Amino acid sequence: MVWNADLAYAFNLYKIITVPLGIWPLQNYNAFALFRSIVCGSSLTIMMTLVFLEIVYGNSNAYVQLDNLEIVFCSILAILKLLCFRIYANNLIRNFSSAVKDYLAMDTEEKRTIMRRHAYLGRVICYSVLSLSYLATLLFMLMALIADNEEVQINVTISQIDELPVPLTFLGEVYMSTTVYLLVSTLQYIVLTLTVTSNCGNDSLIFGIILHICGQIEILKIEFTKYDVNDKNKDFSTLASRHYYLIEHAEFIVDVISVVLLLQMLFSCLFVSLMGFQFILALKTNDAGMIVKTLSVLSALMLQLLFYSIIGDYLKCQMEDIAHSIYSCNWYDFPVKLMRNVLFVTMRSQQPVQLLAGRFFTVDVKSYMVIVKSAMSYISVLRVMVDE
C-alpha cells in the first residue's frame, strides 16, 4: 500500500517504534514478526529476573535497590504490553486499517485540518514521553559510569560486577576486563532502552489511535450539526451508523489496554512514592547527581500518566458532545421516525466509551489527581520516618 503524505505524517513515527517489537498493527503477522516479539520479551524477562535476584540476594545499597525495584516494575509493564498487543492484535489491526481508510477517503480541507491536528497532538505526546524516558535512561547509565570512572581508569584491566550500571552482586566476586565491562554495560543500556520503548512507545501507539478516533468524532459532530433533513445527499442513518462504528472501535482499544492500565495505575502510585522517597534521601545527603536522575525519572513517569488521563478525559468528552451536536441541528423539523433515531443516538452518547483500568477504574484527570494525592500522602509518611 502506498501511503500519502498525511498517512505518513500520522503513523510513520509509530511504525518506526513498534516494528522492531513485532507489534506494528499493519505489518504481516508472520514468523519473523513473532520472532521479534519473542526476542524482545525474552530480553526483558532475563533482565527482570536478574534484577529481581539482585533485589533478593544482592548486597547493594538502598539507592541501587530502589532503582532495581523500578526496573522490575517497568519490565513487568513492558512485557505485559507486548503480550496484550499480540493477543489483541486483531483489535489494533481493525483500528489502524480503519484509520488508513479514513485518510484515503478524506475529501474536504476541513476534515484534513481536523485529522492533521489530532495527528500532530499524537506526535507531540510521543516525542515528549519518549524523549524524557530516554533521557532518564541515559542519565541512569551515565551516572553509573561516571561514578565508577575513576576506579576503571586506575585499573583498566579488571572491573568488578558490582560496578555495572545495573549491579549484579548476587553473582559474587566476578571480575572482567574493561572491554567486557563496557560490552555488558552497553547490553544493559540496550535492554533498558528496549524496556522504555516497549513501555512508553506502546503507549504512544495507543495515544495516537485514540486521538485519531477523537478526530473522527469531531468530524462526525460537525456533520450532525450541519445535518439538514431536506438534503438528499445525506442520510441520518449513515451518520448514526458511523457513530456506532466509532464507539465499537474505541471499545476495541479499551479492551487492548484495560488490564495494562490497571497495573499502570497501581505501579504509578508506588513509583511516585518510591521516587519521592529516593528524592528525599538524595536531598538529605546533598547528592546532586541522584537528585537530577530522580527528577528526570519522576517527570517521565508523571508525564506518561498525565497523558493517559488527559486523553481518557478527551475521549469521554468527545463522546458526550455528540448529543450536543445533534441538539444544535434542526431536529425539530425531523419526521417522527427520524426523531426516534435521534433519540437513540443521544441516549447512547450519554454512556460514553471511557478508558478503563481493569474495566472498572476510570482513567481521567480526576483519577490522576487521586493518584497524585495518594502518592504525596505516602511520601509525607516516609519523610517523617526519615526525619525521625
ZIDA-V937572 format. One record per run of one state. SS is the DSSP state (helix for helix, strand for strand, loop for the rest). FROM is the first residue (numbers start at 0). LEN is the number of residues. If there is no record, write none. Layout:
ss:from:len
SS:FROM:LEN
SS:FROM:LEN
This chain:
ss:from:len
loop:0:4
helix:4:15
loop:19:11
helix:30:27
loop:57:4
helix:61:26
loop:87:1
helix:88:16
loop:104:4
helix:108:46
loop:154:4
strand:158:2
helix:160:3
loop:163:5
helix:168:3
loop:171:3
strand:174:2
loop:176:1
helix:177:48
loop:225:10
helix:235:50
loop:285:2
helix:287:41
loop:328:2
helix:330:3
loop:333:2
helix:335:14
loop:349:6
strand:355:2
loop:357:3
strand:360:2
loop:362:2
helix:364:23
loop:387:1
